[in-house]
Amino acid sequence: NIGVTVTAALQNDTRRLWVKLISKRAFRDYIAFRGETNASLARKAKVSPALIALLRSEKKAARFSCKPSNARAIEDALNAPPGSLFSAQLVGGSPTDTRLSA
């Protein structure tokens, strides 16, 4: 459960909590299975289409992480089980930093 992980992690660490995609392929496959586009998923999850596009992308500018609230909204919009697409990560710097810590 992301909520429990968030609470426990923040009590013991001052770094920022973000969530990381478990698998870009699984994320893209889930979006295709649900028949969503970047724009339609963004509307349903109330996030920007750019966030969905960056999370789906395999290009150099791609993102692998986002805020827990966005991850929860995306999983809800896709009717995916909580925690099935994203896992909690503590980061010391920018959420787009490639040096994510476990």
Secondary structure in CASP SS format (residue, H / E / C, confidence):
PFRMAT SS
TARGET T0000
AUTHOR 0000-0000-0000
METHOD secondary structure of the structure
MODEL  1
N C 1.00
I H 1.00
G H 1.00
V H 1.00
T H 1.00
V H 1.00
T H 1.00
A H 1.00
A H 1.00
L H 1.00
Q H 1.00
N H 1.00
D C 1.00
T C 1.00
R C 1.00
R E 1.00
L E 1.00
W E 1.00
V E 1.00
K E 1.00
L E 1.00
I C 1.00
S C 1.00
K H 1.00
R H 1.00
A H 1.00
F H 1.00
R H 1.00
D H 1.00
Y H 1.00
I H 1.00
A H 1.00
F H 1.00
R C 1.00
G C 1.00
E C 1.00
T C 1.00
N H 1.00
A H 1.00
S H 1.00
L H 1.00
A H 1.00
R H 1.00
K H 1.00
A H 1.00
K C 1.00
V C 1.00
S C 1.00
P H 1.00
A H 1.00
L H 1.00
I H 1.00
A H 1.00
L H 1.00
L H 1.00
R H 1.00
S C 1.00
E C 1.00
K C 1.00
K C 1.00
A C 1.00
A C 1.00
R C 1.00
F C 1.00
S E 1.00
C E 1.00
K C 1.00
P H 1.00
S H 1.00
N H 1.00
A H 1.00
R H 1.00
A H 1.00
I H 1.00
E H 1.00
D H 1.00
A H 1.00
L C 1.00
N C 1.00
A C 1.00
P C 1.00
P C 1.00
G C 1.00
S C 1.00
L C 1.00
F E 1.00
S E 1.00
A E 1.00
Q E 1.00
L E 1.00
V E 1.00
G C 1.00
G C 1.00
S C 1.00
P C 1.00
T C 1.00
D C 1.00
T C 1.00
R C 1.00
L C 1.00
S C 1.00
A C 1.00
END
